Amino acid sequence: MATASVFVALLRRCCSRNPSGPSRRTSPFAFLESSRPFSSGPPTSEVLAVEERTAASEDNLRSRIFRLRLRKRSATDALDRWVGEGRTVTASELRQITKGLMRWQRYKHALEIITWMDSNGPFRLSASDHASRLDLIIKVHTIAEAETYFKKLTSSASKKAAAFPLLHCYVKTRDLQKAESLMFMLQNCGLAVDAHPFNEMMKLYMATDKFKSVTHVIQYMLRSKISLNVLSYSLWMKACGKLSGIASAEMVLMKMINDKNVEVGWSTYSTLANIYTNSGYIDKAYDALRIAEEKLSLTKHLGYYFIMTNYAALSDRDGVLRLWESSKKVPGRITCANYMCVILCLVKVGDIREAERIFRTWESECRNYDVRVSNVLLGAYTRNGWMHKAESLHLHTLEKGARPNYKTWEILMEGWVNNRQMDRAVEAMNKGFSMLKDCQWRPPAAILMSIAEYFEEHGSVDEAKTFVEVLRGLGLMDLPLYKLFLRTHINAGRVVPNILMMMGQDQIDLDEETLSLIQRMSNVSSTVDDDFLCQN
């Protein structure tokens, strides 16, 4: 806490020495958005299939490791066997394999390779290797293990490189205290010499609504002659817009325009349009979007989908479709993420029929079925209460070879809950839980409460028991859910004799209302739930 506060104090002292804000010159346009509206995720399954067929037809180190596939199999063993056969391996080859594995999100095998490099032969990890290793430790193991690894690094170059993924992790988890402590350490060691770590801190301040702290960071960078990049200006303008309105953000843009090291492109005006839209300046938003469209690349798709989302925010169907038609003229394949974007935009502006038409176009062209695309339309159906259409689409995607993911089941679960078909909601929830080997999905708490309330209302004791068993196994039971469980049994004249033991095992702290419910349940002339008695 002390070191973190020193970092903040340092920024404030800097700002107090330079209290003057941006120039009062104004411009009608400001702000640069750095983040992407959609991520295509890992490479598509058709590309993966090509990769695997190529690997299967070759016998080299890369193909051997890529053929492992299953997480439980060991890249370390594959490397040991390779060397044991008298074959050679170079550091550059191992780094390329590691990059490929990370691209496919096979982080465990990638970490095993870097760890093997550090333990075998003449290999010496570079600063970037240490950064990759720390990042992989976070993904495969825990932040605590990554912190231990970071503390063991001795060279300044390695600490500087590895600090960025660690800081990024703190930003992602919104751990303000640890992020500020790490920044103070970097500054104290003279390692915070470029914009990247400061940008990370500003992203964290924006995420935690500490907009004034963003301006403190900027003033510190200016006084320390640390060059601002496009993202730095983006965050600065966003903070000024939050603090003082669009005029302040426009003043920052003037500084950005005058900075020869940065370029004001389409994304600047796309984000400004979003600021104007949120502030109610609709005419200015359209002015910004017109300029943004003029700056779009004729060879890259990305900008078209950013601007498309701007028009969707304005409920401008024609703007969405115009950008969609323009994007199709750009050379290159239209990705699943691109289709997701346009379908989502059309759903947002209320044109479900056109969204369905484009979805059918995607289906006719896709080589492997990406369920993320159909999930967008599935969500639209469930939100509108069209469960017959949602179920029909779901069955259709299964026939097409789609593999439902946890989001598919969450969408269906919420739809069935809203449609008061709780048995089907629980079925969808259980199928969603089956995906937990690959992610940390948890159903929304409000949905769980709705299911429990339904069971209470209808006296569905047996269904409630099954529901609680599932939730307990996943550590999802809490006090409100237990209260509903108790009321369900009281209304049905049933008793769970070991309820106190169950709640103790789940580390639930009892309040007076819960104790009263337990007493009421014990006083009823009831049937004992022998199943729970045997299981607990």
Backbone torsions as a table, in degrees:
resi	resn	phi	psi	omega
1	MET	NA	-38.1	-177.2
2	ALA	-66.1	-46.6	-179.0
3	THR	-66.0	-36.7	178.3
4	ALA	-62.0	-44.2	-179.0
5	SER	-65.7	-30.4	177.0
6	VAL	-63.8	-41.4	178.6
7	PHE	-60.0	-45.4	180.0
8	VAL	-65.4	-42.4	179.9
9	ALA	-62.5	-38.4	178.9
10	LEU	-60.8	-43.0	179.0
11	LEU	-64.5	-40.9	-177.9
12	ARG	-67.6	-38.7	178.0
13	ARG	-63.2	-39.8	179.4
14	CYS	-61.4	-44.3	-178.2
15	CYS	-66.9	-33.8	-179.3
16	SER	-68.1	-25.9	177.7
17	ARG	-80.3	-17.5	-179.8
18	ASN	-134.7	69.4	-172.2
19	PRO	-72.4	-16.6	-176.2
20	SER	-67.5	131.5	-179.6
21	GLY	-84.9	-163.7	178.5
22	PRO	-63.0	159.8	177.6
23	SER	-57.0	149.0	-178.6
24	ARG	-80.8	4.8	175.1
25	ARG	-66.9	141.8	-176.3
26	THR	-116.8	159.7	175.8
27	SER	-144.0	147.7	-179.3
28	PRO	-72.8	-6.9	-175.4
29	PHE	-130.8	144.4	179.6
30	ALA	-159.0	164.0	166.0
31	PHE	86.0	139.6	178.9
32	LEU	-127.7	122.3	179.2
33	GLU	-88.7	129.2	-176.7
34	SER	-99.1	-27.9	-175.0
35	SER	-86.1	153.9	-179.4
36	ARG	-90.5	141.4	-178.4
37	PRO	-71.5	-27.7	-179.8
38	PHE	-137.5	145.6	174.4
39	SER	-117.7	133.1	-179.9
40	SER	-75.8	-5.1	177.8
41	GLY	71.8	-157.7	179.7
42	PRO	-66.5	165.1	-179.4
43	PRO	-55.5	153.5	-174.9
44	THR	-68.4	159.8	-175.6
45	SER	-66.8	-28.4	178.8
46	GLU	-69.5	-35.6	176.4
47	VAL	-67.3	-40.1	178.1
48	LEU	-61.1	-39.2	-179.9
49	ALA	-63.1	-41.3	177.1
50	VAL	-62.6	-43.7	179.2
51	GLU	-57.6	-45.2	-176.4
52	GLU	-70.5	-37.1	177.8
53	ARG	-64.8	-39.1	178.3
54	THR	-64.6	-44.0	-179.4
55	ALA	-63.0	-37.8	-177.2
56	ALA	-68.2	-24.3	-176.9
57	SER	-91.3	-2.6	-178.0
58	GLU	-122.0	160.3	173.3
59	ASP	-129.0	83.9	172.4
60	ASN	-135.6	174.9	-174.7
61	LEU	-61.4	-42.6	-178.7
62	ARG	-61.4	-45.4	-178.5
63	SER	-66.7	-35.9	178.5
64	ARG	-62.8	-43.5	-178.5
65	ILE	-71.4	-39.7	-179.9
66	PHE	-68.6	-24.8	178.2
67	ARG	-75.9	-10.1	-179.1
68	LEU	-61.7	-47.7	176.3
69	ARG	58.0	-65.5	-176.2
70	LEU	-65.2	137.7	-177.0
71	ARG	-60.5	-34.8	-175.8
72	LYS	-70.9	-17.6	178.4
73	ARG	-78.9	153.9	-167.4
74	SER	-109.9	123.6	172.7
75	ALA	-70.6	-29.3	177.3
76	THR	-61.1	-44.9	178.9
77	ASP	-63.0	-40.2	179.6
78	ALA	-62.8	-40.9	178.2
79	LEU	-66.2	-43.1	179.6
80	ASP	-62.5	-41.0	178.6
81	ARG	-65.0	-40.4	-179.5
82	TRP	-60.6	-49.3	180.0
83	VAL	-67.9	-36.1	179.3
84	GLY	-63.7	-23.5	177.2
85	GLU	-83.0	4.6	178.5
86	GLY	83.1	16.2	-179.1
87	ARG	-92.3	157.3	-177.9
88	THR	-101.4	159.4	176.4
89	VAL	-147.4	141.2	-178.9
90	THR	-110.2	159.2	178.9
91	ALA	-62.7	-40.1	-179.1
92	SER	-64.6	-37.1	178.0
93	GLU	-64.9	-43.5	179.8
94	LEU	-65.2	-36.8	178.9
95	ARG	-67.0	-38.9	178.5
96	GLN	-66.0	-40.7	177.6
97	ILE	-63.4	-41.8	179.5
98	THR	-60.8	-44.1	178.8
99	LYS	-61.1	-40.8	178.9
100	GLY	-64.0	-42.6	178.5
101	LEU	-63.5	-40.8	178.4
102	MET	-64.8	-34.5	178.4
103	ARG	-62.4	-35.1	178.8
104	TRP	-89.8	7.1	-179.7
105	GLN	62.2	31.7	174.9
106	ARG	-97.2	70.8	-168.9
107	TYR	-70.3	-34.9	-178.2
108	LYS	-62.3	-47.7	-179.9
109	HIS	-65.8	-36.9	177.7
110	ALA	-63.0	-42.7	178.8
111	LEU	-64.9	-38.1	178.9
112	GLU	-62.3	-35.8	180.0
113	ILE	-68.1	-46.6	-179.8
114	ILE	-65.2	-38.4	177.5
115	THR	-63.8	-39.9	178.1
116	TRP	-64.0	-41.2	177.9
117	MET	-58.4	-39.7	-177.0
118	ASP	-72.9	-18.4	-174.1
119	SER	-108.3	-7.7	-172.8
120	ASN	-131.3	144.3	169.1
121	GLY	62.7	-159.1	-175.2
122	PRO	-85.8	7.3	-175.1
123	PHE	-67.1	141.3	176.0
124	ARG	-130.0	121.8	-177.1
125	LEU	-67.2	134.5	175.5
126	SER	-83.6	174.3	178.1
127	ALA	-60.9	-40.5	179.0
128	SER	-68.2	-32.1	175.4
129	ASP	-62.3	-43.4	179.0
130	HIS	-63.3	-38.0	178.0
131	ALA	-64.4	-44.0	178.8
132	SER	-63.9	-40.8	-178.5
133	ARG	-64.0	-43.6	179.1
134	LEU	-63.2	-42.1	178.9
135	ASP	-61.2	-40.7	179.8
136	LEU	-70.1	-35.0	176.7
137	ILE	-60.9	-40.6	177.3
138	ILE	-62.0	-43.7	-176.5
139	LYS	-71.8	-37.3	-174.8
140	VAL	-90.4	-36.8	-174.7
141	HIS	-116.4	-113.7	-176.0
142	THR	-138.6	164.5	175.8
143	ILE	-63.7	-38.1	-178.6
144	ALA	-59.5	-41.4	178.3
145	GLU	-67.3	-35.8	177.2
146	ALA	-65.8	-39.6	178.1
147	GLU	-63.5	-40.5	177.7
148	THR	-62.6	-42.8	179.0
149	TYR	-62.6	-42.7	-178.5
150	PHE	-61.8	-40.9	-178.9
151	LYS	-64.2	-26.3	-178.0
152	LYS	-82.1	-13.0	179.7
153	LEU	-68.4	138.7	-174.8
154	THR	-108.6	-36.6	-176.0
155	SER	-80.8	147.6	179.6
156	SER	-64.0	-39.2	-178.7
157	ALA	-63.0	-41.8	179.8
158	SER	-67.5	-41.8	178.8
159	LYS	-63.1	-42.2	-179.4
160	LYS	-62.8	-44.1	-178.5
161	ALA	-69.3	-43.6	-176.1
162	ALA	-74.8	-20.4	-178.9
163	ALA	-66.2	-31.2	-175.0
164	PHE	-65.1	-51.0	177.2
165	PRO	-63.0	-31.2	177.5
166	LEU	-68.2	-44.4	178.0
167	LEU	-64.0	-40.3	178.7
168	HIS	-60.6	-37.8	178.0
169	CYS	-64.5	-43.1	177.7
170	TYR	-61.5	-39.3	179.0
171	VAL	-65.0	-43.5	-178.5
172	LYS	-62.5	-38.8	179.6
173	THR	-89.3	0.0	178.4
174	ARG	58.9	40.2	177.4
175	ASP	-91.0	86.5	-173.7
176	LEU	-63.2	-41.8	-176.5
177	GLN	-63.4	-47.9	-179.4
178	LYS	-67.2	-36.7	179.1
179	ALA	-64.1	-45.1	179.7
180	GLU	-67.0	-36.5	177.9
181	SER	-64.2	-43.1	178.7
182	LEU	-65.0	-41.1	178.5
183	MET	-63.2	-39.9	178.2
184	PHE	-62.4	-42.2	178.5
185	MET	-62.0	-43.9	-179.8
186	LEU	-63.1	-42.5	178.6
187	GLN	-66.7	-40.7	-178.6
188	ASN	-63.9	-31.2	179.7
189	CYS	-92.1	0.8	179.8
190	GLY	72.8	26.7	-176.4
191	LEU	-101.1	-11.3	178.5
192	ALA	-91.4	84.6	-171.3
193	VAL	-117.7	-1.8	176.5
194	ASP	-134.1	-177.6	-170.8
195	ALA	-76.1	-21.1	-168.5
196	HIS	-59.0	-52.3	179.9
197	PRO	-65.2	-33.3	178.4
198	PHE	-67.1	-37.0	175.6
199	ASN	-61.3	-40.9	178.5
200	GLU	-60.8	-43.5	179.1
201	MET	-63.2	-39.7	180.0
202	MET	-67.1	-35.6	175.9
203	LYS	-62.3	-39.4	178.6
204	LEU	-66.8	-41.9	178.8
205	TYR	-64.1	-38.7	177.0
206	MET	-64.2	-41.7	-177.8
207	ALA	-67.2	-25.2	-179.1
208	THR	-106.4	16.6	175.3
209	ASP	61.7	28.1	176.3
210	LYS	-99.7	66.9	-172.3
211	PHE	-66.2	-35.5	179.4
212	LYS	-62.7	-34.8	179.4
213	SER	-64.2	-30.3	176.8
214	VAL	-62.3	-44.7	179.5
215	THR	-66.2	-32.1	175.9
216	HIS	-63.6	-42.1	179.0
217	VAL	-63.1	-44.1	-179.2
218	ILE	-60.8	-45.6	-179.2
219	GLN	-64.1	-36.6	176.0
220	TYR	-62.9	-44.5	179.5
221	MET	-61.9	-42.4	-179.3
222	LEU	-64.4	-44.2	-179.8
223	ARG	-68.2	-31.2	-179.5
224	SER	-88.1	3.7	179.3
225	LYS	57.4	38.3	172.4
226	ILE	-92.5	116.2	-173.6
227	SER	-62.4	134.0	174.7
228	LEU	-80.6	140.2	172.2
229	ASN	-106.6	-172.8	-175.9
230	VAL	-59.6	-42.0	179.7
231	LEU	-65.2	-37.0	178.1
232	SER	-59.6	-47.6	178.5
233	TYR	-63.8	-38.3	179.9
234	SER	-58.3	-48.9	-178.5
235	LEU	-67.8	-37.6	178.1
236	TRP	-61.8	-47.6	-179.2
237	MET	-64.5	-39.4	179.1
238	LYS	-62.7	-43.7	179.5
239	ALA	-63.7	-43.5	179.2
240	CYS	-63.3	-37.5	176.9
241	GLY	-62.4	-39.0	179.0
242	LYS	-70.1	-37.6	-175.6
243	LEU	-79.7	-43.1	-168.9
244	SER	-129.2	0.9	179.2
245	GLY	96.3	-177.9	-171.8
246	ILE	-67.5	-28.5	-179.4
247	ALA	-62.5	-40.3	179.6
248	SER	-65.9	-41.1	178.2
249	ALA	-64.5	-38.3	178.7
250	GLU	-65.1	-33.2	178.1
251	MET	-67.4	-36.5	176.7
252	VAL	-64.9	-36.4	178.6
253	LEU	-58.5	-37.1	179.6
254	MET	-60.5	-39.4	176.2
255	LYS	-66.0	-38.0	178.9
256	MET	-65.0	-43.9	178.9
257	ILE	-61.1	-36.0	-178.2
258	ASN	-82.1	-4.4	179.0
259	ASP	-91.3	113.1	-175.7
260	LYS	-69.9	-11.9	-177.2
261	ASN	-88.5	-5.0	-179.7
262	VAL	-127.3	158.0	-179.3
263	GLU	-120.1	132.6	176.8
264	VAL	-93.6	108.0	-176.2
265	GLY	-114.8	-160.6	-176.7
266	TRP	-60.4	-34.7	-175.4
267	SER	-66.8	-28.3	176.4
268	THR	-59.1	-47.8	-176.2
269	TYR	-78.5	-28.6	174.1
270	SER	-62.0	-45.4	-179.0
271	THR	-71.9	-37.0	176.2
272	LEU	-60.1	-39.9	177.5
273	ALA	-59.5	-38.2	178.0
274	ASN	-65.3	-40.6	177.6
275	ILE	-63.2	-45.8	178.3
276	TYR	-60.7	-43.2	-179.2
277	THR	-60.2	-47.7	-179.0
278	ASN	-66.2	-25.0	-179.3
279	SER	-92.9	-3.6	178.2
280	GLY	88.4	9.6	178.8
281	TYR	-94.2	76.3	-171.5
282	ILE	-67.6	-43.5	-179.9
283	ASP	-61.7	-41.5	178.0
284	LYS	-66.1	-34.2	177.5
285	ALA	-61.4	-44.2	178.5
286	TYR	-65.6	-37.4	176.9
287	ASP	-60.8	-43.7	179.8
288	ALA	-64.6	-39.8	-178.5
289	LEU	-68.6	-33.1	176.9
290	ARG	-62.6	-42.0	178.2
291	ILE	-68.7	-39.3	178.8
292	ALA	-59.1	-42.8	180.0
293	GLU	-63.8	-35.5	178.4
294	GLU	-65.2	-25.6	-176.8
295	LYS	-94.9	1.8	-179.2
296	LEU	-64.8	146.5	177.9
297	SER	-76.2	148.0	175.4
298	LEU	-91.7	0.4	-177.0
299	THR	-124.4	-6.2	-178.3
300	LYS	-129.0	139.1	-175.5
301	HIS	-80.2	-28.8	-162.9
302	LEU	-49.7	-50.6	-174.2
303	GLY	-59.8	-32.4	-177.9
304	TYR	-60.9	-35.9	-176.1
305	TYR	-82.2	-28.8	170.4
306	PHE	-59.7	-51.6	-175.3
307	ILE	-68.8	-31.9	176.1
308	MET	-58.1	-41.7	179.2
309	THR	-67.3	-30.3	175.5
310	ASN	-62.6	-44.6	179.8
311	TYR	-66.9	-35.3	177.0
312	ALA	-62.9	-38.8	178.3
313	ALA	-64.1	-25.9	177.2
314	LEU	-90.3	4.5	-176.7
315	SER	57.5	35.7	-177.5
316	ASP	-101.7	93.2	-179.8
317	ARG	-62.0	-42.5	-178.0
318	ASP	-63.2	-38.0	178.1
319	GLY	-64.6	-40.6	178.5
320	VAL	-61.4	-48.1	-177.1
321	LEU	-68.9	-33.8	177.5
322	ARG	-63.4	-43.9	178.6
323	LEU	-66.7	-35.6	178.4
324	TRP	-63.5	-46.5	179.3
325	GLU	-64.4	-38.3	178.9
326	SER	-66.3	-38.6	-177.8
327	SER	-65.0	-29.9	-178.7
328	LYS	-71.3	-15.5	178.3
329	LYS	-85.4	-11.5	179.8
330	VAL	-77.9	133.6	-180.0
331	PRO	-59.7	149.6	177.6
332	GLY	110.5	161.5	-177.0
333	ARG	-74.8	139.1	173.3
334	ILE	-82.7	119.8	-172.4
335	THR	-83.1	170.0	175.1
336	CYS	-60.7	-38.7	178.7
337	ALA	-61.9	-36.6	177.3
338	ASN	-64.4	-43.7	177.6
339	TYR	-64.0	-40.4	177.3
340	MET	-57.8	-41.7	-177.0
341	CYS	-63.6	-50.5	-175.7
342	VAL	-68.3	-37.9	178.1
343	ILE	-63.9	-43.5	178.9
344	LEU	-62.8	-40.9	179.0
345	CYS	-63.4	-42.2	180.0
346	LEU	-67.8	-36.8	174.8
347	VAL	-61.7	-41.2	-177.8
348	LYS	-64.4	-37.2	-179.9
349	VAL	-86.6	1.7	173.1
350	GLY	89.0	11.1	-179.7
351	ASP	-99.8	75.4	-178.0
352	ILE	-65.7	-36.7	-177.3
353	ARG	-62.0	-43.7	179.2
354	GLU	-69.1	-35.5	176.4
355	ALA	-61.5	-40.9	178.0
356	GLU	-65.3	-38.1	179.5
357	ARG	-63.1	-45.5	-179.8
358	ILE	-68.2	-34.6	176.1
359	PHE	-61.0	-42.5	178.4
360	ARG	-64.9	-34.9	176.0
361	THR	-62.8	-44.5	177.9
362	TRP	-60.4	-44.7	-179.9
363	GLU	-58.2	-38.9	-177.0
364	SER	-72.1	-18.8	-175.8
365	GLU	-108.0	-19.6	-174.3
366	CYS	-71.9	144.7	179.4
367	ARG	-92.8	-32.5	174.8
368	ASN	-133.3	136.6	-171.2
369	TYR	-77.2	117.4	178.2
370	ASP	-99.2	109.1	-173.7
371	VAL	-65.3	-18.3	179.0
372	ARG	-61.8	-31.7	179.7
373	VAL	-70.1	-48.5	179.9
374	SER	-66.9	-26.8	178.2
375	ASN	-60.8	-32.7	-179.8
376	VAL	-62.5	-46.7	179.7
377	LEU	-70.7	-37.1	177.9
378	LEU	-59.6	-43.0	178.1
379	GLY	-63.4	-37.4	178.2
380	ALA	-63.5	-41.5	179.8
381	TYR	-64.2	-46.9	-176.8
382	THR	-67.3	-37.5	178.9
383	ARG	-64.4	-28.8	178.2
384	ASN	-89.0	0.4	179.0
385	GLY	79.3	15.5	-178.0
386	TRP	-92.0	67.5	-174.4
387	MET	-68.9	-27.2	176.7
388	HIS	-65.6	-39.0	177.2
389	LYS	-71.5	-37.0	179.3
390	ALA	-63.8	-44.4	-179.6
391	GLU	-66.8	-39.6	178.5
392	SER	-62.4	-42.6	178.2
393	LEU	-65.5	-40.9	-179.3
394	HIS	-60.9	-46.3	179.0
395	LEU	-65.0	-37.3	178.0
396	HIS	-62.0	-43.8	-179.7
397	THR	-65.4	-35.0	177.4
398	LEU	-63.9	-40.8	177.8
399	GLU	-63.9	-29.9	-179.8
400	LYS	-81.0	-4.9	178.7
401	GLY	97.7	12.4	179.8
402	ALA	-70.1	149.4	174.5
403	ARG	-111.1	104.9	-178.6
404	PRO	-56.7	139.9	174.5
405	ASN	-106.0	-178.1	-177.0
406	TYR	-60.2	-32.0	-179.1
407	LYS	-67.6	-35.6	176.6
408	THR	-56.6	-48.4	-177.2
409	TRP	-70.6	-32.1	176.9
410	GLU	-65.2	-42.7	178.9
411	ILE	-61.4	-47.3	179.6
412	LEU	-65.5	-38.4	179.3
413	MET	-59.7	-49.0	-179.9
414	GLU	-64.6	-37.1	179.1
415	GLY	-64.0	-44.1	179.5
416	TRP	-67.9	-35.7	176.9
417	VAL	-62.4	-47.7	-179.7
418	ASN	-64.9	-25.5	179.2
419	ASN	-91.3	2.4	176.9
420	ARG	64.0	29.9	174.5
421	GLN	-108.9	78.4	-169.0
422	MET	-69.9	-30.8	178.5
423	ASP	-62.4	-39.6	178.8
424	ARG	-73.3	-31.3	176.7
425	ALA	-64.4	-43.9	179.6
426	VAL	-65.6	-37.6	177.3
427	GLU	-61.2	-44.6	178.2
428	ALA	-64.8	-38.0	178.6
429	MET	-62.2	-43.8	180.0
430	ASN	-63.0	-37.2	178.2
431	LYS	-70.2	-33.8	174.7
432	GLY	-64.4	-40.1	178.8
433	PHE	-62.5	-28.8	-179.7
434	SER	-67.0	-14.7	179.2
435	MET	-88.7	-0.6	-170.8
436	LEU	-69.5	-9.6	175.3
437	LYS	-66.2	-25.2	-174.6
438	ASP	-107.0	-6.9	-179.2
439	CYS	-158.2	177.0	-178.6
440	GLN	-112.0	39.2	-179.0
441	TRP	-64.6	140.7	170.6
442	ARG	-135.2	135.8	179.7
443	PRO	-64.7	149.8	179.0
444	PRO	-56.9	138.8	-178.6
445	ALA	-58.3	-37.1	-178.7
446	ALA	-63.0	-35.0	179.7
447	ILE	-69.0	-42.4	177.9
448	LEU	-60.6	-42.3	178.8
449	MET	-64.1	-39.3	-179.5
450	SER	-63.0	-40.1	178.6
451	ILE	-65.5	-45.6	-179.7
452	ALA	-63.4	-39.6	178.7
453	GLU	-64.5	-36.8	178.6
454	TYR	-64.3	-43.8	178.7
455	PHE	-62.0	-39.5	178.6
456	GLU	-64.4	-46.4	-177.1
457	GLU	-61.0	-35.5	-175.1
458	HIS	-103.0	5.8	178.9
459	GLY	61.8	33.0	-176.1
460	SER	-86.0	76.3	-174.5
461	VAL	-64.9	-47.7	-176.7
462	ASP	-62.2	-42.7	178.0
463	GLU	-64.7	-38.4	178.6
464	ALA	-64.1	-39.1	178.8
465	LYS	-61.2	-47.2	179.8
466	THR	-61.4	-41.5	179.9
467	PHE	-60.7	-47.0	-178.3
468	VAL	-66.8	-37.6	178.1
469	GLU	-58.6	-43.9	179.8
470	VAL	-64.8	-46.5	-177.4
471	LEU	-65.9	-37.7	178.6
472	ARG	-64.2	-40.4	179.9
473	GLY	-62.3	-23.6	-179.6
474	LEU	-105.0	4.8	178.6
475	GLY	69.5	31.4	-175.5
476	LEU	-104.9	-2.8	179.3
477	MET	-73.0	137.7	176.3
478	ASP	-134.7	180.0	-175.1
479	LEU	-61.5	-47.4	179.1
480	PRO	-58.9	-38.2	179.1
481	LEU	-67.9	-38.6	177.7
482	TYR	-65.4	-36.9	178.8
483	LYS	-63.2	-41.5	177.7
484	LEU	-66.1	-37.8	177.4
485	PHE	-61.5	-42.8	178.3
486	LEU	-64.6	-45.0	-179.3
487	ARG	-63.3	-36.7	178.3
488	THR	-59.2	-43.6	179.7
489	HIS	-69.9	-39.3	179.8
490	ILE	-62.0	-45.7	-178.7
491	ASN	-63.7	-28.9	-178.9
492	ALA	-94.5	-0.1	-178.4
493	GLY	67.3	35.6	-178.4
494	ARG	-117.2	157.7	-177.5
495	VAL	-128.8	139.4	168.1
496	VAL	-108.0	101.7	-170.5
497	PRO	-66.4	-23.2	-176.0
498	ASN	-108.8	30.8	-176.1
499	ILE	-61.5	-37.7	-179.6
500	LEU	-65.3	-39.4	178.5
501	MET	-65.9	-40.4	178.6
502	MET	-60.5	-48.1	-177.8
503	MET	-67.0	-34.8	176.1
504	GLY	-65.0	-42.1	178.0
505	GLN	-63.0	-33.3	179.6
506	ASP	-88.3	5.2	177.2
507	GLN	57.0	46.8	178.6
508	ILE	-96.5	125.0	176.0
509	ASP	-83.9	124.3	-176.9
510	LEU	-82.4	140.7	172.6
511	ASP	-110.9	-179.3	-175.5
512	GLU	-63.6	-38.5	-179.8
513	GLU	-62.7	-41.6	-179.7
514	THR	-64.9	-44.3	178.0
515	LEU	-60.4	-38.3	178.5
516	SER	-65.6	-40.6	178.6
517	LEU	-64.5	-41.1	178.5
518	ILE	-63.3	-39.7	178.6
519	GLN	-65.1	-42.6	178.2
520	ARG	-61.6	-41.4	-179.9
521	MET	-64.9	-39.1	-178.4
522	SER	-71.1	-19.2	-177.6
523	ASN	-90.0	-12.5	-176.6
524	VAL	-77.3	149.3	173.0
525	SER	-79.7	109.8	-160.7
526	SER	-140.2	174.5	170.8
527	THR	-102.1	133.1	-179.2
528	VAL	-85.0	136.8	175.7
529	ASP	-79.7	92.2	-177.0
530	ASP	-63.5	-29.6	-178.5
531	ASP	-59.5	-45.8	180.0
532	PHE	-67.7	-35.0	-179.8
533	LEU	-63.0	-38.2	-179.2
534	CYS	-76.0	-31.6	-172.1
535	GLN	-82.1	-22.8	-169.8
536	ASN	-113.4	NA	NA
